[in-house]
Amino acid sequence: MNIPSARKAPRSAPISTALTALTAAFMAALLAACGGGGGGSTAAVATPSTVNTPAEPGAPTLSGDIPLDGYNWINYRRQQAGLAALARNARIDLAAQAHSSYQRQNNTVTHDQTAGLPGFTGVTLKDRLASAGYALVGAYAYGEVISAASETSGFYHAEELITAIYHRFVIMEPVFREAGTGSATGNGYTYFTADFATTNGYGAGVGRGKLVVYPAVNQTRVPLNFFSDTESPDPVPNQNEVGYPISVQGDISAAVNVQTFTVRPRGGADLPVRLLTRATDRETPVAGAAIIPLSVLKAATTYDVTFTGTVDGVTANRSWSFTTK
């Protein structure tokens, strides 16, 4: 698949783009006997939020090491959602760092590299993993999210990538086992790359008929909004500022079927939302679904979410709550 060009944003706003591993990973799952894999892509320009000073119980401590902080923040959010932490792999780190350096050297935001340009280590992520010595064998999956912003906090980059719904589907993939991160600063931007993989078998995941949800159960300080126009393809056409995305996700080979998916403020009525499923949106993985409220959420408010549906034909109804900032 072709990777669309990322738009250059003002330096006060980050640029982020995700290789949708759930497309790549699902293809890898189907072709596991052949050791196959594939890739799709999205491009996005995220909107800043402040996450430099975490104020949540159990949050990691900001170290100032951008790749480490980004990695720690991703694991923090994954563990909040009940997923296993990803082991940091030095070879994946090499691939991620090389790609951040390539983008800085060539003043670009892209998943594909061009042979002959400074810092070239491989056209695709799969190529770059191989160049770093990370072998994809047996059943495997891989994915990548990248961002570029004037902000130099790894927490900031990771949180913005989790907010953007297509990026989140990559970061929250249950069966990934390992990750690597890298960053490079120049041209007025810090380029942050997070690569994810599992090789020679998948991680435990959430299991048949089960889902990971985000925001997580009883999560607090959830952001109020999301700027839809900054993600390409745009998950909410004809509207920019919307409410914070809410998602459910099974393991990569799962098929999620939505019967109902609602969110309401505690004691209030269901909010109007845009539902994203693979049937209505080609960027949403078969194993996931999301709703995006069509209005900004209210501050300091508890929201109740209800999902009814199936995962691979198994009933997987969920009800949970979260509270906004």
N, C-alpha and C positions, 0 to 999 in steps of 0.2 A: 504494500500500500504506500501511496505517496504521503510524505509528511508535509503538512501545510506550513508556510512561513510564519514564524512568530512575529507579532507586531512589536515595534520598538516603542516602549513607553517612556514618559518623562521619568527622570531619574528618581523622583519621589515615589514612583510606583514600580513594583517589581514585574518582571516578565517571568512567566513560568510556563513550562510545557511538559507534558507527560507522554511517555510511550505507554500506551494502554496495555499493560501486561496481561490484562484479563482477556484480551483478544489473543495475544501471543501465548499466554499460558493455556487458554482453552484449546487452541490449536495443538499445543504441545501435548496436552492430555490426550487428545484424539489420536495423535500420531506417535504416542509414546513407544509403541512397538518398533517404530522406524527411527526413533530418536529425533523426531521432527519438532519444529517450532516455527512460529511466524510472528508477525508484528503489525500493529496498527499504531495510530498516533493521534494526538490532539495538541493544539497549541493554545496557550492562554496568557492573559495579562492579568495578574491578580491585583487586588487593592490592599494597601497597607493596613495592618492592625498592630497593636502593641503587644508583643509577647516577650520582650527582652527581660522583663523581671517577673518570673512566674510567681503567682500568688495562690497556687493550688497545693493542697496537701499531697506529698509524695512526688512533686515535680522535681526533675533533676536540677542541679545547680549549674548555672551558666559559668563555663570555664573560659570563654573567649576563643577556644579552638573551634572554628566554624564547622568542619566536618564532624568532629566528635559531638558537638552540641546538637547538630542536626540529627545525627544517628540516635543520640540519647532521647531526643524529643519524639522521634518516630516510635521508638520502643515504648516510651512512656504512654503515648496515646494508644498504641496497640494493646498494651497490657491493661489499660483502663477498659478497653473493649472486651477483655477476656481472651486475647490472643497471646500466643507464646512470643517472647522476645526473640528478635532475630540476632543470631550470632554475627559478630563482625568478622568479615573475611578479608585478609590482607590482599588477596588477589583481586577481589571485587573493589576494594579500596583503590588499588592501582588503576583499574579501568575507569572508576568514577573520577579520580583525580586527573587522569590524563584527559578525560573529556572536558572537565571544567577548564583545564589549561588550554585545550584546543579552542574552546569558545572565546576565552579571553584573548588569545593570540590572534584570532581571526575576527574579533569583534562581532560575534554572531550568537544566536540562540537556536540550536538545532539538535536533533538526534542523530542525523546522518553526517558523517565526516567526508571530506573530499580528498582523495589521494593527491599528494603533491603539496598540499597546504601545510603550513607550520604546525607541528604537533600531531600530525596524523597518526592514529593507532589502529584504525579500522573503520570501515564505512558504517556498519550497523553495531548495535550493542552486542549482538552475538559475536561479531568479529572482534570487538574490543575486549570482551571477556576472554576469548581465546588468546588474544595477544598478551593478556595479563597472566595467562597460565591457568585460567579457570575452565575446566573441561565440563561441557554439558553432555552427559551420557545417560542412557536409559531413559526413564521418565524424568523430564526436566521442564522448568519454566523460568522465565526471566522477565524483568521489566525495568523501566527507568522513568524517573521524574526529574526535571531540571527547572531551575529558576534563576533569574538575574535581577538584582535589585541593588539600590544604593545602600540598603541596610546590610550590616555586617554580622548580624546575629544568626547563628545556626538555628536557634529556636524559632526565630521569625520566618526563615525560609521554610522550615518543616511545617510550621503551623499553617502558613498560606497554602502550601501544597495539599494539606489535608482538607482545607476548606473547599478547594475547587473539586467538584464532585467526581470528574473523570480521573483526576489525580488520586483522589481518595481510594477509588476502587483498586488502584495499583498498590498503594501503601498498605491497605488493609487486607490484601489477599491472604487468606488464612494459611495456605500451604507453603508459602515461602519459608525458608529456613535460615537464609543468610542475607546479609546486606553489606554494602560498602558505600562510603560517601567521600566526596572531595569538593574543594572550592578553590577558586582563583579570583583575585581582585585586580581590576584594571578597567580602563575606559569609563570610569565612573560607576562601575557595577561590581558586585560580587556574584560570581557564577557558582551556583550550588548544584551538585549532581548527587542523586541517590539511586543506586542500582540495587536490584533485588534478584535473588535466584534461589533455585533448589535444583539439585542434580542427583542422578542415580536414586531417584525416589522423591516423593513429596513429603512435606512435614505432616504432622498429625491432622492439621486443619481443625474444623469444628465438627466434622462427622456428618454422616448421611441424615438428611432431614432437619439439619440445624442451621442457624444463622448467627452471624455477628452483626450487631446493630451499632450505629453511630449517628448522633452523639450517644455515648455509652449510657448504660442504666445509671440513673441518679447523678450523671455528670453535672457539674456546676460551672458557672462562668462561661457558658456557651455563647458565642457571638450572636449578634442580633441579625446580621445581614450578610449578603453576598452580592457582588456585582456581576451579574450574568453576562453582560456584554464583554467582559474581560476574558471569557473562556471561549475558545474556538475549536470545534463548533459550539455555538451558543446554546446552552441547555434550556434557556427560556427565551425564545425569540420574541422580539417586539417589547421587551421589558428589561431594564437594566437592574436597578436595585430591588432585590427580593429578599425573602427570609433565608435563614441558614439552612442548607441542605440536610436532609435526614435520609439515611440509607440503611439497607439490609443487604447481606451478602453471604452466600454459601461458598463452599470450596469450588475450585476452578471448574471441575467437571460437572457441577450441579446445574440443574435447571430450576430456576425460581419462577413460580407462577403466582401472580398477585390477584387476590380476590378483592380485598379492601386495604387501603393504606391511608390513615388519617392522622392529623395532629390538631390538638385544640388546647387553648389555655385552660388551666385547671378551673372547672366550673363553667366554661364557655362553650361556644359552638365550634364545630370543625372549621378550620381555615380553608379557604380556596387554595389549591395547590396544583402544580404541574407534576404529573406522574411520569417518571422515566423508567421504561422497561425496554428490553431488547426489541419487543414488538413495535414500539413507537419511536425508538431512538437507537440508531445503529452504534453509537458510542457506548451505550450501556451494555455491560456483559450479560450473557444469558444467566449467569450465576448471581446477578445483583438486581437491585431496584432502588429507586430513590423518589422522594417527594420533595419539591421545593416550594415552600410557602410563597404566595404571590404578594405578600406584604411583609414589611420588616417586623420582626418579632419585638415584643415588648420587653423592656428591661426588668430584671429582678422578678421574673415570672416563671412559674412552673408550667411546663407543657407536657401533656399526656399524649402518647403515640400508640396507635393500635395498628397492627399488621395482621391480616389473615391471608392465608395462602398455603402453598405447598412447596417443598423442595424435593425434586425427584419423586413426586407423587405422595410424599409423606407430609401430613399436616404439620405446619410449622407456624402456628399462631403465636404472636408476641405482643405484649403490652408493656410499656415502660415509660419513664418520665425523665426529664432533664430540666435544669433551671438556667436561665439566661443571666448574663452579667448585670 
